Amino acid sequence: MDVCRPFSYGSFSWLLFGLSFCISAHTTRNSVFAEPPSKLSFNQDIRAILSDACFQCHGPDDKQRHGGLRLDQSAAAYGAGESGSIAIVPGKVDESELSRRIMTDAPELKMPPPDSGKTLSKAQVELVRRWISEGATYEDHWAFRPVARPTIPKVEGFPHPIDAFLEGKRSSLGLKAQPEADRVTLIRRLTLDLHGIPPTPQEIDAFVQDDSSDAYEKLVDRLLASPRYGERMAVQWLDFARYADSNGFQVDSSRYQWPWRDWVISAFNSNMPFDQFTIEQNAGDMLPNATESQILATGFHRNHKLNGEGGIIAEEWRVETVIDRVETMGLTWLGLTFNCCRCHDHKYDPISQREFYQMFSYYNNVPESGTLQGESKNTEPTLRVFAAEHKAKRDELAKQIAADEMELAELQKGVRQLAAKWSDEHGSDLLNKKSMWTQFIVQEVKSTGGAEIREQGDGIYLVSGPNAAFDNYEIRGRVSGGAISGVLLECFTDPSLPEQSLGRYPNGNFVLSRVIVSVREAGSVQAKTSKVIKAVADFSQNGWDIGNVVTGSKGRGWAVDGPTRKENRKAFFVLESPLTVSETSEVTIRLEHDAIQQHNIGKFRISTTSVPGDSVALDEVPISGVLLEALKQSSKDRSDAQWAEIEKYYANQVEGPLQVKKREIAAAKKSLTDLDDSVPTAMVMKEGKVRDTFILKRGQYDQPGDKVERGLLAALPPLPDGASNDRLGLAKWLVHETNPLTARVWVNRAWERFFGMGLVKSSENFGSQADFPSHPELLDFLAAEFMQPTQLPNVSGVVAQRWDMKALQKFIVMSDAYRQSSKTSAEARALDPENRWIARGARLRLQAEFIRDAALSVSGLMVEKIGGPSVRPYMPDGVWDETSRYGDLRNYKPDTDAGRYRRSMYTVWQRRAAPPSMLLFDAPNREVCTVKRSRTNTPLQALSLLNEVTFVEAARGLAVRMITEGGASADQRLRYGFRLVVGREPSGNELDVLKNGLDADLNELKSSQGAVDGILNVGLVRDVSGIDRTEWAAYTLTANILLNLDEFVNRP
């Protein structure tokens, strides 16, 4: 926070967003030591005061505007309000109503009103009055102005452009840059910043001993070329994208979105230009001939929460996902808060509710349900992500299937001869056989929900048209006489059904609730029924067993995992008492679906049997009456239709050349399906049918207002020439050179990463309440360079390109400003406590992930593997039992293999309760987009470093390294451990303290084997041959101290 001091002209800023009171004014000219300017600047000195204290009632939101007064625009502010008074009379402070209102003590006239919770300090009041007296000149918001490349100042002794921009302001304040840090500090700082783990002693020594003039630049290039760089960069992007391994809300069950995380790592490592990085994540699916990688990139906008709770309304939650995308896009790329605009015009920024829904329209066409419907897996649209080995195997199987199908086609050309020979030799066998199942002779099929049900031949019916919430199918017909003891239901896949599966729900699933069979004799009104007492299926989805059809459990039924198991299914249902039927009996079989909305069967066939219930089986194929009639005819008397029926039976049921070839094809296709099932999926974007978009009153999904079309914010430039007015056009607009925000936002975050604070302190907000840049010219210079480089350096010999992320970062870390020592005098620290003027290097606490990674790295436990599914490091058993009570993340057990020691970015992340040790060190829960982490210091953090199992295991591993790699003497081992942990050599005093502690621990542990076991048995126990357990325990305690050093958890 800026230093506060008594008022002096030109030295005040604005209240921080959200504060309801002001104790004293903050600096506006960016230092209390700035010289009074000749004239105040609206952007730098006044905007934030008015924004915080006045704009809520007198700003952009016309629905909440009071008194007809608007203070964010000059024309309105210079005019009369509803009272007739003029708020601001330029140059005439005593005639300005605004001046009178902020000066008065009368409660009924005072502004801001006493009950608003906002006040202005005397200093701020005088600052506003001075601005009015100077002419009350308004300025467009600095962040909305076009990026203009400034001239690089010529400052002797500071050849690097960054240093030239910094030095002018720094020297005017009486501050001097610190000398370059020592090489041990430099390599540790740079390695932690670019890799997130500390350098090894060997790497430090190599850099220290390299006396070449470009030693530092070679170090930078080496670190940028390492795959660790992509992992380090991706961590922040996961926060932006609200990446997690669970869906959130009450169920908070698991999802599998890690292939998108791998894409992010790869994009950073390949130095994908930021404009391409942006376009692919927002609209990669809409690019011409989009590749798998470009489609996968759009997973950024599918990382939102998904609700699977019972009784929810799908459309409500679909709307919530679209709103989330707009808000996430605004924060991530524009640095603007869109959140309040779903309900009303923005209180502070020029963003209307109408414009919010115009932006909403760009993301409104994804064909998604918006809900999970209780399923713990990825929801459509999804993309299968094939690794190279998968692709090779898939191509091999596809070629084999194609060759086999060609052979089958040749065999089928001679099917008439094969079928004739079989019918002559074995047709009578089939005629004399008593068939278990006989196809139901259907006379009428009806859907109570209004669907169309049409015969496809061979007794099979396909359902289309309206898909009612809870549809029932009534199949009326007859049997040849005798009795009905059971019903066979066959369900078939079809290309016309969702996911080309079996059900009519968008994911391809169905849930059958009941089967009811009734018989009505001709002339009778009353029908006889018999309940189902037994049901058997060839497959049931977990939790949706066929037995549910028998029990009739409310909200349950038989489901077949349609989204992933797209295979024909069948089940039979045995009646309690056989129903007697005659030739004139009317039989009705009713299939009911009332468990989950729209989960109706898509394609089916019905057969019946009269055999006793205990003899009914699934494995016999129903024989149609048409086939039997055809076999009764002699060969010469059979019609073409009868021959077709015999040929079909022969081809599908009779063992012969066709069956052999079909089994080979089926086996190959099953292998292909199994391969595909083993391939991970990721949720992605897909442009579906254009939906109408409406302003939603108060942001409610069921209260549509005016219809709106796609459109951008009026305060920002229009779409680039030639860009389509769709999601792809929006993506291109985000990174077009005329957009004033994206480049500024990104370079500011890059600066923040290396210096701990952005040139714009409020890196999360570039709107009207943003902090004014400490160095506005430098901000614009970096933004211009990022978009069109003229000064950015080569990286490993590669010329900088437009939007070059690695070149930008190299440019920053090559500056003298970055390489400064963080040591400084008390006087300089008092002059600039926040280091806004960069007169010293920044010393920063490591992020949660990198503290753990550093511990694993120096201990030798880290398993370095790029990408892959999330892993389960140590957390308490059952840590998520309460937060995933209805989900599948209960009964947490940490990995006992390599996954336990992977980098922290791969840790499984539950949205409602992120990993505890990560939260302790300020990681967000990722329920929403987070572009800036807080930085706190609490006692719990120290307790975690001392006692959390991972850190105890790390201390034990570090102890092993000290003993086995450090040397023979205690001094050598302690020096080695100290260097592993903090990089430098310990001082004599530090070494004495460590040695005395080690000796004391050894003496105490020698007499307490229980204490030794207590130290060495924490976590996974791995005995190391050749090491005395007492000595190991003592060194573990010393290593535990080293891992708690301030130098270890901070980057120097």
VOBAGU-553699 format. One record per residue (C-alpha): residue in one letter; z, y, x. Coordinates in steps of 0.25 Angstrom, whole numbers, padded with zeros to 4 digits, always signed. Each point is the difference from the previous one (the first is absolute). Example, Ala and Ser with C-alpha at 12.3 -4.5 7.8 and 13.67 -1.06 7.14 Angstrom:
BEGIN
A+0031-0018+0049S-0002+0014+0006
This chain:
BEGIN
M+0000+0000+0000D-0003+0014+0005V+0011+0008+0007C+0007+0010-0010R+0005+0014+0004P+0002+0013-0007F-0012+0008-0005S-0010+0007+0009Y-0014+0004-0005G-0010-0011+0002S+0010-0011+0003F+0001-0007-0013S-0007-0012-0007W+0002-0007-0013L+0009-0010-0007L-0003-0014+0002F-0006-0007-0012G+0010-0005-0010L+0012+0008+0005S+0006+0008-0012F+0008+0010+0009C-0002+0007+0013I+0012+0003+0009S-0008+0008+0010A-0015+0002+0003H-0009-0009+0009T-0009+0006+0010T-0014+0003-0004R-0006+0005+0012N+0004-0013+0006S+0011+0005+0009V+0012+0009-0002F-0005+0006+0013A-0014+0005-0005E-0003+0014+0001P-0001+0008-0013P-0014+0000-0004S-0008+0012-0004K-0002-0006-0014L+0005-0012-0007S-0009-0011-0004F+0000-0006-0014N-0002-0014+0005Q+0009+0000+0012D+0012+0009-0006I-0001+0001-0016R-0007-0012-0006A+0011-0010+0002I+0011+0009-0005L-0008+0003-0013S-0004-0015-0001D+0014-0005+0000A+0007+0011-0008C-0011+0004-0010F-0012-0009-0001Q+0007-0010-0009C+0000+0010-0011H-0011+0010+0005G-0010-0009+0007P-0012-0009-0003D+0006-0007-0012D-0005+0008-0012K+0008-0008-0010Q+0013+0003+0007R-0003+0014+0004H+0010+0010-0005G-0002+0015-0004G-0015-0001+0002L+0002+0002+0015R-0007-0008+0011L+0004+0003+0015D-0008-0009+0007Q-0013+0008-0002S-0002+0015+0004A-0008+0004-0013A+0011-0006-0009A+0012+0006+0008Y-0006+0014+0001G-0002+0000-0016A+0010+0002-0011G+0008-0012-0006E+0004-0002-0014S+0010+0011+0001G-0010+0010+0004S+0006+0002+0014I-0008-0002+0013A+0007-0010+0009I-0007+0005+0013V-0005+0014+0003P-0006-0001+0014G+0006+0010+0009K+0010+0004-0011V+0012-0008+0001D+0009+0008-0009E-0010+0000-0011S-0002-0016+0001E+0008-0007-0011L+0001-0012+0010S+0008+0009+0009R+0009+0005-0011R+0003-0015-0005I+0004-0006+0013M+0009+0012+0004T+0007+0001-0013D+0014-0006-0003A-0002+0000-0015P+0000-0015-0004E-0009+0002-0011L-0011+0007+0009K+0003-0007+0013M-0011-0008+0006P+0001-0012+0003P+0008-0001-0012P+0015-0004+0003D-0001-0013-0008S-0013-0005+0008G+0008-0005+0012K-0008+0009+0009T+0004+0012+0008L-0006+0010+0010S+0008+0004+0012K+0001+0015+0003A-0009-0002+0012Q-0011-0007-0009V+0001+0012-0010E-0002+0010+0011L-0012-0008+0005V-0007+0000-0014R+0003+0015-0001R-0006+0003+0013W-0013-0009-0003I-0002+0008-0013S+0002+0013+0008E-0010-0004+0010G-0011-0002-0011A+0004-0014-0006T-0013-0006+0006Y-0002-0015-0005E-0007-0010+0009D-0006-0014-0004H+0009-0011+0004W-0002-0003+0015A-0002-0015-0002F-0011+0003-0011R-0008+0009+0010P-0012-0007+0007V+0004-0005+0014A-0005+0010+0010R-0001-0003+0015P+0008+0010+0008T-0004+0004+0014I+0009-0007+0010P+0009+0010+0007K-0002+0002+0015V+0014-0001+0006E+0001-0002+0015G+0007-0013+0004F-0003-0007-0013P-0014-0006+0000H+0003-0009-0012P-0004+0006-0013I+0013-0005-0007D+0008+0007+0011A-0008+0013+0000F+0003+0001-0015L+0015-0003+0002E+0003+0008+0012G-0003+0014-0006K+0011-0002-0011R+0009-0007+0009S+0000+0010+0011S+0002+0012-0010L+0013-0006-0005G+0005-0001+0015L-0002-0016+0000K-0006-0007+0012A-0006-0014-0001Q+0008-0011+0007P-0006-0007+0012E-0007-0013-0001A+0009-0012-0003D+0002-0010+0011R-0010-0012-0001V+0010-0010-0005T+0003+0009-0012L-0015+0003-0002I-0004-0015-0001R+0012-0003-0009R-0003+0011-0009L-0015-0002-0001T+0001-0015-0001L+0010+0001-0012D-0008+0011-0006L-0013-0009+0001H+0005-0014-0001G+0014+0001-0006I+0006-0009+0010P+0005+0004+0014P-0008-0002+0013T+0004-0012+0010P+0006+0003+0013Q-0013-0005+0006E-0008+0010-0008I+0010+0011+0004D-0001-0003+0015A-0015-0001+0000F-0001+0014-0007V+0010+0006+0010Q-0007-0006+0012D-0014+0005-0005D-0002+0013+0008S-0014+0002-0005S-0003+0013-0007D-0004-0006-0013A+0012-0010+0000Y+0005+0006-0013E-0013+0000-0007K-0003-0014+0004L+0014-0004-0006V-0004+0007-0013D-0013-0007-0001R+0006-0013+0003L+0011+0002-0011L-0011+0004-0010A-0009-0012+0003S+0012-0010-0003P+0000-0007-0014R+0015+0004+0000Y-0005+0014-0003G-0006-0004-0013E+0013-0006-0004R+0008+0012+0003M-0010+0009-0007A+0000-0009-0013V+0015+0001-0002Q-0001+0015-0005W-0013-0003-0008L+0008-0012-0007D+0010+0011-0005F-0012+0009-0005A-0006-0012-0007R+0014-0005-0006Y-0003-0014+0006A+0009-0011-0004D+0000-0015-0002S+0006+0001-0014N-0005+0006-0014G+0013+0008-0003F+0007+0003-0013Q+0010-0010-0006V-0008-0013+0004D-0004+0005+0014S-0007-0013+0003S-0009-0002+0012R-0014+0004+0003Y-0010-0002+0011Q-0006+0012+0005W+0002-0002+0015P-0016-0001+0003W-0001+0015-0003R+0012+0002+0010D-0009-0007+0010W-0011+0009-0003V+0008+0012+0003I+0004-0005+0013S-0014-0004+0004A-0005+0014-0005F+0009+0007+0009N-0002-0009+0012S-0015+0002-0002N+0002+0015+0000M-0007+0001-0014P-0004+0014-0002F+0010+0006-0010D-0011+0005-0010Q-0005-0015+0000F+0015-0005-0001T+0002+0009-0012I-0013-0003-0007E+0001-0015+0001Q+0015+0000-0005N-0004+0009-0012A-0013-0006-0004G-0005-0010+0010D-0004-0009-0012M-0010+0011-0004L-0007+0001+0013P-0015-0005+0000N+0000-0015+0004A+0015+0000+0002T+0006-0010+0010E+0012-0008-0002S+0007+0009+0009Q-0003+0012-0007I+0004-0006-0014L+0013-0005+0007A+0003+0014+0004T+0002+0005-0014G+0012-0009-0001F+0007+0013+0004H-0001+0004-0015R+0005-0013-0005N+0013+0000+0007H+0007+0006-0012K+0011-0006-0008L-0004-0010-0011N+0009-0003-0012G+0002-0014-0005E+0012+0002-0009G-0001-0006-0014G-0004+0009-0012I-0007+0010+0008I-0013+0007-0005A-0011-0003+0010E-0007+0014-0002E+0012+0008+0003W+0001-0007+0013R-0014+0001+0003V+0001+0015-0002E+0012+0000+0010T-0008-0007+0011V-0011+0011-0001I+0010+0011+0000D+0006-0006+0012R-0013+0000+0007V-0003+0015-0003E+0014+0003+0005T-0001-0008+0013M-0014+0005+0003G+0005+0014-0001L+0012-0002+0009T-0007-0008+0010W-0013+0008+0002L+0003+0014-0006G+0015+0001+0003L+0001+0005-0015T+0010-0005-0010F-0007-0004-0013N+0012-0007-0007C+0004+0011-0010C-0014+0003-0004R-0001-0013-0009C+0009+0007-0010H-0003+0015+0003D-0007+0010+0009H+0006+0001+0014K+0012+0009+0001Y-0004+0005+0013D-0014-0004+0004P-0013+0003-0006I-0002-0013-0006S-0001-0001-0016Q+0003-0012-0008R-0015-0001-0004E-0004+0000+0015F+0010-0012+0002Y-0007-0008-0011Q-0013+0004+0006M+0004-0006+0013F+0006-0012-0008S-0014-0003-0005Y-0005-0003+0013Y+0010-0012+0001N-0001-0004-0015N-0011-0010+0001V+0007-0012+0007P-0001-0013-0009E+0015-0003+0001S+0010-0004-0010G+0011+0009+0006T+0010-0012-0002L+0004-0013+0006Q+0003-0007-0013G+0011-0008+0008E-0009-0006+0011S+0004+0002+0014K-0013+0002+0007N-0011+0010+0003T-0006+0005-0013E-0015+0003-0001P-0009+0006+0005T+0002-0008+0013L-0007-0004+0012R+0000-0013+0008V+0001+0004+0015F-0006-0010+0009A+0003-0002+0014A-0011-0004+0010E+0004-0014+0000H+0000-0001-0015K-0014+0006-0001A-0006-0010+0009K+0006-0012-0008R-0004+0007-0013D-0014+0001+0005E+0000-0015+0005L+0005-0005-0014A-0010+0009-0007K-0012-0006+0008Q+0005-0014-0003I+0001+0003-0015A-0014+0006-0001A-0006-0012+0007D+0008-0010-0009E-0005+0008-0012M-0014-0001+0004E+0001-0015+0002L+0007-0001-0014A-0012+0008-0006E-0009-0010+0006L+0008-0012-0006Q+0001+0007-0014K-0016+0000-0001G+0001-0015-0001V+0012+0000-0010R-0008-0005-0012Q-0004-0013+0008L+0015-0002+0004A+0005+0003-0013A-0010-0010-0007K+0004-0011+0009W+0015+0002-0002S-0002+0001-0015D-0008-0013-0001E+0010-0008+0009H+0014+0007-0004G-0003+0008-0013S+0006-0011-0009D+0013+0000+0008L+0002+0014-0004L-0003-0003-0014N+0010-0011-0001K+0011+0008+0007K+0011+0006-0008S+0001+0014+0004M+0013+0007+0001W-0005+0014-0002T-0011+0005-0010Q-0006+0013-0001F+0005+0008-0012I-0011+0003-0009V+0001+0015-0002Q-0004+0006-0013E+0006+0014+0002V+0007+0008+0011K+0007+0013-0003S+0008+0010+0008T+0011+0007-0007G-0001+0011+0010G-0015+0003-0003A-0006-0006+0012E-0013-0007+0000I+0000-0015+0003R-0013-0007+0002E-0005-0014+0003Q-0006-0002+0014G-0004-0015-0003D+0007-0013+0002G+0012+0005-0009I+0004+0011+0010Y+0003+0014-0006L+0000+0013+0008V+0008+0012-0005S-0004+0015+0001G+0001+0013-0006P+0013+0007-0004N+0012-0006+0008A+0012+0001-0010A+0014+0002+0005F+0004-0014-0006D-0012-0008-0005N+0000-0013-0007Y-0012-0009-0001E-0002-0009-0012I-0010-0012+0002R-0003-0006-0013G-0008-0013-0001R+0000-0015-0002V+0002-0014+0006S-0007-0013-0003G+0012-0005-0007G+0013-0007+0003A+0011+0008+0006I+0003+0011+0010S+0011-0003+0009G-0003+0010+0011V-0009+0012+0004L-0007+0002+0014L-0002+0014+0004E-0010+0003+0011C-0001+0014+0006F-0012+0004+0008T-0003+0011+0010D-0012+0010-0003P-0007+0011+0007S+0002+0009-0012L+0015-0001+0001P+0009+0009+0008E+0000-0005+0015Q-0010-0011-0005S+0013-0008-0004L+0006-0006-0012G+0007+0011-0008R-0004+0014-0006Y+0011+0008+0007P-0005+0009+0011N+0005-0009+0010G-0006-0013-0006N+0012-0006-0005F+0004-0005-0014V+0013-0005-0006L+0000-0010-0012S+0012+0001-0008R-0002-0011-0011V-0010-0010-0005I+0001-0003-0015V-0008-0011-0007S-0001-0001-0015V-0008-0009-0010R-0004+0004-0014E-0006-0010-0010A-0012+0004-0008G+0005+0007-0013S+0014+0002+0005V+0007+0013+0003Q+0011-0005+0009A-0003-0004+0014K+0008-0010+0008T+0004+0003+0014S+0007-0008+0011K+0007+0007+0012V-0003-0002+0014I+0010-0008+0007K-0006-0003+0014A-0010+0008+0009V-0006-0003+0013A-0009+0008+0009D-0008-0002+0013F+0007+0013+0005S+0010+0010-0004Q+0003+0014+0006N+0014+0001+0006G+0010+0004-0011W-0011-0002-0011D+0000-0015-0002I-0007-0007-0011G+0013-0004-0006N+0002+0014-0005V-0011-0003-0010V+0009-0011-0006T+0013+0007+0001G-0006+0013-0006S+0009+0009+0009K-0002+0014-0004G-0008+0008+0010R-0004-0012+0008G-0012-0010+0000W-0010-0008+0008A-0007+0008+0011V-0009-0004+0011D+0000+0010+0011G-0013+0006-0004P-0001+0010+0011T+0000-0010+0012R-0002-0014-0006K-0014+0002-0007E-0002-0014-0004N-0003-0007-0013R+0013-0005-0006K+0004-0010-0011A+0013-0004-0008F+0003-0009-0011F+0010+0001-0012V+0006-0012-0007L+0004+0002-0014E+0014-0005-0005S-0007-0008-0011P-0015-0003-0001L-0007+0007-0011T-0009-0009-0009V-0014+0006-0002S-0011-0004-0009E-0015+0003+0000T+0002+0012-0009S+0013+0005+0007E+0000+0014+0006V+0007+0001+0013T+0004+0013+0006I+0005+0001+0015R+0007+0014+0003L+0001+0005+0014E+0011+0011+0000H+0002+0011+0011D+0012+0008-0002A+0007+0000+0014I-0006+0012+0007Q-0010+0010-0005Q-0015-0004+0002H+0003-0013+0007N-0010-0008-0009I-0008-0012+0003G-0015+0003+0004K-0008-0013-0001F+0004-0013-0006R-0003-0014-0007I+0008-0008-0009S+0001-0015-0001T+0009-0009-0008T+0005-0014+0001S+0007-0010-0010V+0006-0009+0011P+0015-0001+0000G+0007+0012+0007D+0006-0009+0012S-0014-0004+0003V-0007+0013+0001A-0005+0004+0014L-0008+0012+0006D-0009-0008+0009E-0010-0005-0011V-0012+0009-0003P-0003+0002-0015I-0013-0007-0005S-0008+0008-0010G-0006-0006-0012V-0013+0005+0004L+0000-0009+0013L+0004-0012-0008E-0012+0002-0010A-0010+0002+0012L+0005-0013+0006K-0002-0007-0013Q-0015+0004+0000S-0010-0008+0008S-0006+0007+0012K-0014+0003-0006D+0007+0005-0013R+0009+0010+0007S-0002+0015-0002D+0000+0010+0011A+0013+0005-0004Q+0006-0014+0000W-0006-0003+0014A+0007+0013+0004E+0013-0005-0005I-0001-0013+0008E-0005+0007+0012K+0012+0010+0000Y+0010-0012-0002Y-0007-0008+0011A+0000+0012+0010N+0015+0004-0003Q+0007-0013-0003V-0008-0012+0006E+0003-0004+0014G-0013+0001+0008P-0008+0009+0010L+0002+0012-0008Q+0015-0002-0001V+0001-0003+0015K-0007+0013+0003K+0008+0008-0010R+0013-0005+0006E-0005+0005+0014I-0003+0013-0006A+0013+0001-0008A+0007-0004+0013A-0007+0011+0008K+0003+0010-0011K+0014-0003-0001S+0001+0002+0015L-0006+0013-0002T+0009+0004-0011D+0012-0005+0009L-0005+0009+0011D-0001+0012-0009D+0013-0003-0006S+0006+0000+0014V-0006+0014+0003P+0009+0012-0003T-0004+0010-0010A+0003+0015+0000M+0000+0009-0012V-0011+0010+0001M-0007+0011-0008K-0013-0002-0009E-0007+0009-0008G-0001-0005-0014K-0005+0006-0013V+0002+0015-0001R+0012+0003-0009D+0002+0013-0007T+0012+0008+0006F+0009+0009-0009I+0011+0010+0004L+0012-0008-0004K+0011+0009-0007R+0012+0000+0008G-0006-0011+0009Q+0001-0011-0011Y-0010-0010-0001D-0001-0001-0015Q-0001+0015-0002P-0014+0004+0004G-0004+0015-0001D-0013+0006+0004K-0011-0008+0007V-0003+0003+0014E-0011-0003+0010R+0001-0003+0015G+0003+0013+0008L+0007+0006+0012L+0011+0011+0001A-0006+0013-0002A+0008+0006+0011L-0007-0009+0010P-0015-0001+0004P-0010-0008-0009L-0006-0013+0003P-0009+0000+0012D-0015+0001-0003G-0006-0013-0004A+0013-0007-0002S+0001-0008-0013N+0011+0004-0010D+0008-0013+0001R+0010-0006+0009L-0009-0001+0011G-0004+0014-0001L+0015+0004+0000A+0003-0008+0012K-0011+0007+0008W+0005+0013-0005L+0014-0003+0006V-0006+0000+0014H-0011+0010-0002E+0001+0012+0010T+0001+0010-0012N+0013-0007-0004P+0011+0009+0006L+0012-0010-0002T-0004-0014+0005A-0002+0003+0015R+0012+0010+0001V+0009-0011-0007W-0004-0011+0009V+0001+0008+0014N+0013+0006-0005R+0005-0015-0002A-0005-0003+0014W+0008+0011+0006E+0012-0004-0008R-0001-0014+0006F+0001+0005+0014F+0009+0012-0001G+0009-0004-0012M-0004+0012-0009G-0014+0004-0004L-0006+0014+0003V+0003+0001-0015K+0014-0005-0002S-0002-0005-0014S-0010-0010+0004E+0001-0006-0014N-0004+0012-0007F-0011+0010+0003G+0001+0007-0014S+0006+0013-0003Q+0014-0004+0004A-0005-0005+0014D+0006+0006+0012F-0009+0010+0007P-0006-0007+0013S+0008+0004+0013H-0014+0001+0007P-0011+0002-0011E-0011+0002+0011L+0004-0013+0007L+0000-0007-0014D-0014+0005-0003F-0005-0003+0014L+0005-0015-0001A-0006-0001-0014A-0013+0005+0005E+0000-0008+0012F+0003-0013-0008M-0012+0003-0009Q-0010+0004+0011P+0005-0002+0014T-0003+0009+0011Q+0012-0002+0009L+0005-0013-0004P+0000-0010+0012N-0007-0013+0002V+0008-0012-0002S-0002-0011+0010G-0014+0006+0003V-0004+0001-0015V-0004+0014-0004A+0008+0006-0012Q-0006-0001-0013R+0002+0007-0013W+0014-0003-0006D+0004-0007+0012M+0014-0005-0001K+0002-0005+0014A-0006+0012+0006L+0009+0009-0008Q+0012-0007+0004K-0004-0001+0015F-0003+0015-0001I+0014+0003-0004V+0007-0009+0009M-0008+0005+0012S+0006+0014-0002D+0011+0006+0009A+0008+0002-0013Y+0001-0015-0003R+0003-0003+0014Q+0012+0009+0002S+0014-0004+0003S+0009-0001-0012K+0011+0006+0009T+0003+0014-0003S+0011+0011+0001A+0010+0003-0010E-0006+0014-0001A-0014-0005-0003R+0005-0010-0010A+0008+0011-0007L-0013+0009-0001D-0008-0012-0005P+0009-0011-0006E-0011-0007-0007N-0010+0001+0011R-0010+0007-0009W-0006+0008+0012I-0001-0013+0009A+0007+0005+0012R+0005-0014+0003G-0004-0014-0003A+0004-0006-0013R+0011-0011+0000L-0001-0008-0012R+0008-0012-0007L-0009-0012-0001Q-0005-0004-0014A+0007-0012-0006E-0011-0010+0004F-0001+0004+0014I+0015-0001+0003R-0001-0014-0004D-0013-0002+0007A+0006+0006+0013A+0012-0010-0001L-0009-0012-0002S-0010+0005+0011V+0011+0002+0011S+0007-0013-0004G-0012-0008+0002L+0000-0005-0014M-0012+0007-0006V-0011-0008-0004E-0013+0008+0001K-0010-0004-0010I-0010+0010-0007G+0000-0001-0015G+0002-0011-0010P+0009-0002-0012S+0014+0006+0000V+0011-0007+0006R+0015-0002-0002P+0009+0005+0011Y+0015+0000-0001M+0006+0005-0013P+0012-0006-0007D-0003-0012-0008G-0003+0003-0015V-0001+0015+0004W-0009+0003-0012D+0006-0009-0011E+0004+0011-0008T-0012+0009+0002S-0010-0011-0003R+0008-0007-0011Y-0012-0004-0008G-0010+0000+0012D-0003-0010+0011L+0007+0007+0012R+0013-0006-0003N+0007-0009+0009Y-0004+0007+0013K+0000-0008+0012P-0004+0006+0014D-0011-0007+0008T+0005-0009+0011D-0013+0001+0008A-0008+0010+0006G+0000+0009-0013R+0014+0003+0003Y-0004+0009+0012R-0013+0006-0004R-0001+0015+0000S+0007+0007-0011M-0012+0005-0007Y-0003-0014-0004T+0014-0002-0007V-0001-0004-0015W+0002+0012-0008Q+0007+0000-0013R-0003+0012-0008R+0013+0002-0008A+0009-0004+0013A-0007+0002+0013P+0005-0007+0012P+0015+0005+0002S-0001+0004+0015M-0013+0007-0003L+0006+0008-0011L+0012+0004+0009F-0009+0007+0009D-0007+0008-0011A-0012-0009-0003P-0005+0002-0014N+0000-0010-0011R-0015+0002-0002E+0001+0001-0015V-0008+0012+0001C-0008+0007+0011T+0009+0006+0011V-0007+0009+0010K+0013+0005+0007R+0012-0009+0004S+0014+0007+0000R+0008-0001+0013T+0015-0003-0002N+0011-0004+0009T+0011-0009-0006P+0011-0009+0005L-0007-0012-0007Q-0011+0001+0010A+0009-0002+0011L+0006-0012-0007S-0013-0006-0002L-0004+0001+0015L+0013-0006+0004N+0001-0011-0010E-0013-0003-0008V-0005-0014+0004T-0013+0004+0005F+0006+0010+0010V+0011-0011+0004E-0012-0010+0003A-0007+0011+0008A+0013+0003+0008R+0001-0015+0003G-0015-0001+0004L+0002+0013+0009A+0011-0007+0006V-0008-0012+0004R-0011+0009+0006M+0011+0007+0008I+0006-0013+0005T-0014-0007+0003E-0009+0011+0004G+0010+0011+0005G+0005-0006+0013A+0012-0007+0006S+0010+0011-0001A+0007+0006-0011D-0005+0014+0005Q-0014-0005+0000R+0000-0006-0014L+0007+0013-0006R-0011+0009+0007Y-0011-0009-0005G+0006+0000-0014F+0002+0015+0000R-0015+0002+0004L-0005-0009-0011V+0007+0007-0010V-0001+0015+0004G-0011+0000+0011R+0008+0007+0011E+0010-0005+0010P+0015+0002-0003S+0008+0010+0007G+0011-0005+0009N+0011+0004-0011E-0008-0007-0011L-0001-0013+0009D+0015+0001+0002V+0003+0001-0015L-0009-0012-0003K+0005-0008+0012N+0015+0002-0004G-0003-0004-0015L-0008-0012+0004D+0012-0005+0009A+0010+0003-0011D-0008-0008-0010L-0002-0012+0010N+0015+0000+0002E+0003+0000-0014L-0010-0010-0004K+0003-0010+0010S+0013-0003-0008S-0006+0000-0014Q-0011-0010-0002G+0000+0003-0015A-0004+0015+0003V-0011-0005+0009D-0005-0009-0012G+0001+0012-0009I-0009+0008+0008L-0010-0010+0004N-0001-0007-0014V-0004+0013-0008G-0014-0002-0006L-0009-0011+0006V+0007-0007+0011R-0009-0003+0012D+0007-0006+0012V-0006+0004+0013S+0002-0011+0011G+0006+0004+0013I+0008+0012-0006D+0015+0000-0001R+0004+0002-0014T+0011+0009+0003E-0008+0009+0010W-0011+0000-0011A+0010+0005-0010A+0005+0011+0009Y-0014+0005+0003T-0003+0000-0015L+0011+0009-0002T-0005+0009+0011A-0014+0000-0006N+0006+0003-0013I+0005+0013+0006L-0013+0003+0006L-0008-0001-0013N+0010+0010-0006L-0003+0011+0010D-0005+0013-0005E-0011-0001+0010F-0005-0013-0006V-0001+0005-0015N-0006+0013+0004R-0014+0003+0006P+0003+0010+0012
